[in-house]
Amino acid sequence: MVKKIIVLLGVCLVAVSSWHCNKSDDNNSCTVVPPANEEQAILAYNTANNINGVKDETGLYYEIVDPGTGGSPNLNSQIFIKYTGKLTNGTVFDSQNDPNRTGWRLATLIPGWQIAIPKLKKTGKIKMVVPSALAYGCRDNGNIPANSILYFEVELVDFY
């Protein structure tokens, strides 16, 4: 009896695995654009918007407006920030001027922020142009279209 149950479970597992692998699901497949493929668009955006960005090895461009003072956060830090996020066409998709409404753990945010925010100290300010692969990639996120290069101005008010 146990042998029959094991065989039946095995057959079911194979059937489910085959169905999943053969299923065509275009809604869940996408291709992330490598940062190098967006570099010309980022450079043009920086030039048009007077951003003197430094290129990080990941492809993120950033300009530290004010480095701040004291220590710097790490990925486990809870950060309290003021920020504005824009698409490269100038559309503001998010903004927060009350740092008490933030308080997010840095490790839970987009990779671009995980790279850039630790470059600041408390009260520091940064501009960053984030390649889509370091933002939301090839998926829409609310009013942010898939494969969007994003621009942020961020002030690190505090962190713990």
C-alpha beads as a LAMMPS data file, in Angstrom:
LAMMPS data file: protein, C-alpha beads

160 atoms
159 bonds

1 atom types
1 bond types

-500.0 500.0 xlo xhi
-500.0 500.0 ylo yhi
-500.0 500.0 zlo zhi

Masses

1 110.0

Atoms # bond

1 1 1 0.000 0.000 0.000
2 1 1 2.818 2.442 0.916
3 1 1 4.588 1.525 -2.321
4 1 1 1.456 2.419 -4.358
5 1 1 1.156 5.788 -2.590
6 1 1 4.812 6.613 -3.270
7 1 1 4.436 5.675 -6.941
8 1 1 1.240 7.726 -7.199
9 1 1 2.918 10.743 -5.580
10 1 1 5.855 10.345 -7.971
11 1 1 3.549 10.280 -10.986
12 1 1 1.721 13.354 -9.704
13 1 1 5.003 15.182 -9.136
14 1 1 6.209 14.410 -12.655
15 1 1 2.869 15.500 -14.132
16 1 1 2.861 18.797 -12.237
17 1 1 6.523 19.445 -13.120
18 1 1 5.896 18.742 -16.804
19 1 1 2.836 20.983 -16.885
20 1 1 4.746 23.831 -15.263
21 1 1 7.751 23.510 -17.571
22 1 1 5.710 23.284 -20.764
23 1 1 3.211 25.951 -19.843
24 1 1 3.549 29.084 -21.949
25 1 1 3.394 32.055 -19.610
26 1 1 4.421 35.201 -21.460
27 1 1 3.125 37.408 -18.636
28 1 1 5.787 36.142 -16.250
29 1 1 8.790 36.151 -18.565
30 1 1 10.838 39.207 -19.260
31 1 1 14.376 40.207 -20.098
32 1 1 16.331 42.552 -17.850
33 1 1 18.217 45.239 -19.763
34 1 1 21.919 45.280 -18.790
35 1 1 23.080 48.662 -17.395
36 1 1 25.673 48.940 -20.191
37 1 1 22.836 49.002 -22.740
38 1 1 21.305 52.049 -21.006
39 1 1 24.523 53.983 -20.499
40 1 1 24.074 56.343 -23.471
41 1 1 20.551 57.243 -22.302
42 1 1 21.832 57.819 -18.757
43 1 1 24.689 60.019 -19.974
44 1 1 22.290 62.050 -22.127
45 1 1 19.947 62.460 -19.144
46 1 1 22.841 63.553 -16.918
47 1 1 23.981 66.116 -19.480
48 1 1 20.483 67.492 -20.078
49 1 1 19.883 67.825 -16.323
50 1 1 23.322 69.095 -15.232
51 1 1 24.049 66.000 -13.161
52 1 1 27.763 65.466 -12.625
53 1 1 27.356 61.771 -12.041
54 1 1 30.091 59.382 -11.032
55 1 1 29.677 55.896 -12.466
56 1 1 29.666 53.087 -9.928
57 1 1 31.033 49.717 -11.099
58 1 1 27.423 48.445 -11.228
59 1 1 26.379 51.041 -13.814
60 1 1 24.648 53.336 -11.295
61 1 1 25.429 57.025 -11.716
62 1 1 25.379 59.249 -8.647
63 1 1 26.316 62.745 -7.545
64 1 1 26.859 63.400 -3.860
65 1 1 25.454 66.884 -3.314
66 1 1 26.320 66.910 0.414
67 1 1 28.160 63.981 2.011
68 1 1 26.676 64.641 5.471
69 1 1 28.460 63.948 8.750
70 1 1 29.004 61.031 11.093
71 1 1 28.626 57.402 10.165
72 1 1 27.105 55.741 7.134
73 1 1 24.236 53.244 7.029
74 1 1 24.629 49.629 6.007
75 1 1 22.147 47.188 4.492
76 1 1 20.724 46.355 7.921
77 1 1 20.128 50.013 8.791
78 1 1 16.665 51.472 9.074
79 1 1 16.805 54.678 7.040
80 1 1 14.711 57.823 7.411
81 1 1 14.798 59.880 4.249
82 1 1 13.276 62.635 2.174
83 1 1 13.194 61.828 -1.512
84 1 1 11.730 62.411 -4.944
85 1 1 11.677 59.779 -7.674
86 1 1 11.193 60.644 -11.335
87 1 1 11.069 58.907 -14.666
88 1 1 13.548 60.288 -17.195
89 1 1 10.676 62.113 -18.923
90 1 1 10.319 64.224 -15.753
91 1 1 7.209 62.511 -14.368
92 1 1 7.354 62.314 -10.570
93 1 1 6.266 58.806 -9.562
94 1 1 6.922 59.099 -5.820
95 1 1 7.936 61.675 -3.245
96 1 1 8.194 61.915 0.514
97 1 1 9.122 64.998 2.541
98 1 1 8.285 63.528 5.962
99 1 1 11.127 61.192 6.985
100 1 1 8.944 59.795 9.791
101 1 1 6.823 58.135 7.096
102 1 1 9.826 56.179 5.834
103 1 1 11.984 54.150 8.257
104 1 1 12.680 51.321 5.810
105 1 1 15.383 48.703 6.154
106 1 1 17.873 49.465 3.371
107 1 1 18.174 45.795 2.383
108 1 1 14.485 45.782 1.369
109 1 1 14.838 48.597 -1.165
110 1 1 15.874 48.550 -4.821
111 1 1 19.502 47.585 -5.540
112 1 1 20.333 51.118 -6.744
113 1 1 19.494 52.493 -3.309
114 1 1 21.382 49.691 -1.589
115 1 1 24.452 50.786 -3.551
116 1 1 24.074 54.573 -3.287
117 1 1 22.690 55.278 0.203
118 1 1 25.711 53.807 2.075
119 1 1 27.854 56.398 0.254
120 1 1 26.149 59.040 2.436
121 1 1 26.477 60.003 6.053
122 1 1 23.659 61.364 8.222
123 1 1 22.080 64.509 6.639
124 1 1 23.794 63.722 3.322
125 1 1 22.149 64.367 -0.044
126 1 1 22.575 62.459 -3.285
127 1 1 21.275 62.463 -6.840
128 1 1 21.213 59.100 -8.546
129 1 1 20.356 57.824 -11.991
130 1 1 19.489 54.166 -11.621
131 1 1 19.609 51.758 -14.573
132 1 1 16.452 49.679 -14.859
133 1 1 18.264 46.494 -13.804
134 1 1 19.095 48.167 -10.465
135 1 1 15.541 49.479 -10.076
136 1 1 12.441 47.410 -10.917
137 1 1 13.900 45.634 -13.937
138 1 1 11.618 44.295 -16.621
139 1 1 8.422 44.460 -14.559
140 1 1 5.964 47.323 -14.222
141 1 1 5.756 48.651 -10.676
142 1 1 2.685 50.816 -10.128
143 1 1 3.091 53.832 -12.400
144 1 1 6.694 52.910 -13.248
145 1 1 6.862 51.142 -16.625
146 1 1 9.070 48.092 -17.094
147 1 1 12.724 48.755 -17.987
148 1 1 12.603 52.344 -16.701
149 1 1 15.741 54.273 -15.854
150 1 1 14.931 56.171 -12.650
151 1 1 16.183 59.435 -11.180
152 1 1 16.177 60.085 -7.441
153 1 1 17.096 62.937 -5.161
154 1 1 17.530 61.601 -1.626
155 1 1 18.375 63.180 1.712
156 1 1 19.442 60.761 4.436
157 1 1 17.871 62.424 7.479
158 1 1 18.720 59.686 9.970
159 1 1 19.378 55.960 10.325
160 1 1 19.628 53.311 13.034

Bonds

1 1 1 2
2 1 2 3
3 1 3 4
4 1 4 5
5 1 5 6
6 1 6 7
7 1 7 8
8 1 8 9
9 1 9 10
10 1 10 11
11 1 11 12
12 1 12 13
13 1 13 14
14 1 14 15
15 1 15 16
16 1 16 17
17 1 17 18
18 1 18 19
19 1 19 20
20 1 20 21
21 1 21 22
22 1 22 23
23 1 23 24
24 1 24 25
25 1 25 26
26 1 26 27
27 1 27 28
28 1 28 29
29 1 29 30
30 1 30 31
31 1 31 32
32 1 32 33
33 1 33 34
34 1 34 35
35 1 35 36
36 1 36 37
37 1 37 38
38 1 38 39
39 1 39 40
40 1 40 41
41 1 41 42
42 1 42 43
43 1 43 44
44 1 44 45
45 1 45 46
46 1 46 47
47 1 47 48
48 1 48 49
49 1 49 50
50 1 50 51
51 1 51 52
52 1 52 53
53 1 53 54
54 1 54 55
55 1 55 56
56 1 56 57
57 1 57 58
58 1 58 59
59 1 59 60
60 1 60 61
61 1 61 62
62 1 62 63
63 1 63 64
64 1 64 65
65 1 65 66
66 1 66 67
67 1 67 68
68 1 68 69
69 1 69 70
70 1 70 71
71 1 71 72
72 1 72 73
73 1 73 74
74 1 74 75
75 1 75 76
76 1 76 77
77 1 77 78
78 1 78 79
79 1 79 80
80 1 80 81
81 1 81 82
82 1 82 83
83 1 83 84
84 1 84 85
85 1 85 86
86 1 86 87
87 1 87 88
88 1 88 89
89 1 89 90
90 1 90 91
91 1 91 92
92 1 92 93
93 1 93 94
94 1 94 95
95 1 95 96
96 1 96 97
97 1 97 98
98 1 98 99
99 1 99 100
100 1 100 101
101 1 101 102
102 1 102 103
103 1 103 104
104 1 104 105
105 1 105 106
106 1 106 107
107 1 107 108
108 1 108 109
109 1 109 110
110 1 110 111
111 1 111 112
112 1 112 113
113 1 113 114
114 1 114 115
115 1 115 116
116 1 116 117
117 1 117 118
118 1 118 119
119 1 119 120
120 1 120 121
121 1 121 122
122 1 122 123
123 1 123 124
124 1 124 125
125 1 125 126
126 1 126 127
127 1 127 128
128 1 128 129
129 1 129 130
130 1 130 131
131 1 131 132
132 1 132 133
133 1 133 134
134 1 134 135
135 1 135 136
136 1 136 137
137 1 137 138
138 1 138 139
139 1 139 140
140 1 140 141
141 1 141 142
142 1 142 143
143 1 143 144
144 1 144 145
145 1 145 146
146 1 146 147
147 1 147 148
148 1 148 149
149 1 149 150
150 1 150 151
151 1 151 152
152 1 152 153
153 1 153 154
154 1 154 155
155 1 155 156
156 1 156 157
157 1 157 158
158 1 158 159
159 1 159 160
